Amino acid sequence: MAAVAPILATQSLTRRFGGLTAVDAVSLEVGRGEIRAIIGPNGAGKTTLVGMICGRHEPSSGRILYDGRDITRLRPWQRLRLGIVYTFQVTSIYRGLTCYENVALPAQRGLMQGFAARFAPGEAKVAERVRAALEAVGLAGFEVQRADELAYGHQRLLEIAMALAAEPRLLILDEPTQGLAEGEIAALCELVRRIARAATVLVIEHNMQVVLELAERVTVMDAGAILAEGTPAEVERHPDVQRAYLGR
């Protein structure tokens, strides 16, 4: 049986900022439907790496392949249309809008891709997608509440609902558990598992307990390069990882 091609691959991907090499010749492959974690100390290059994957940073050299297609020079909106959706480390929501309005914006953009340019998706179709996304993250019933009135944990969930409304094929979550209480973290991990039934999930995360419980494979970065890669158990036992990241 032929091997299934990865949904995402980077080839010697490098990003320099002046004399600083933030990401140094990183090559990785992420399988379809996988939950992959990227970990490493502050300054390891994790956010810069995913910034190149979603189009926020242009690589200095190297290539990015998505579903077998070279997307290295595509603009962020073009990647979004291909199903690459990114949630920020710092919550990025429209604070003055209601939860419904926040989720309706990406829902409408996503639905527009399936229509001729002169047609707009009907209100009922948008509403259906919005309510499905809010229900998926546990925010059903919050439609009319303003985003800035939500607790921080609920704001993080709202941002994920916005991502789900775009129907991602590759969802990139940058520090999704940051600022969450223990109970909220457990609920978010269960949500990520549900999302992974329909999409590939790439997670940047500092909480090692979350990584060990959630990820199928872990990529460890240090000083802009890949230090180790493997299952959570393999990575946890790796001596270089223990020294550089776990402090052992």
Secondary structure, DSSP 8 states (H G I E B T S, - for coil): ------SEEEEEEEEEETTEEEEEEEEEEE-TT-EEEEE-STTSSHHHHHHHHHTSS--SEEEEEETTEE-TT--HHHHHHTTEEEE-SS----TTSBHHHHHHHHHHHHHHTTS-TT----HHHHHHHHHHHHHHTT-TT-TTSBGGGS-HHHHHHHHHHHHHHT--SEEEEESTTTT--HHHHHHHHHHHHHHTTTSEEEEE---HHHHHHH-SEEEEEETTEEEEEE-HHHHHH-HHHIIIII--
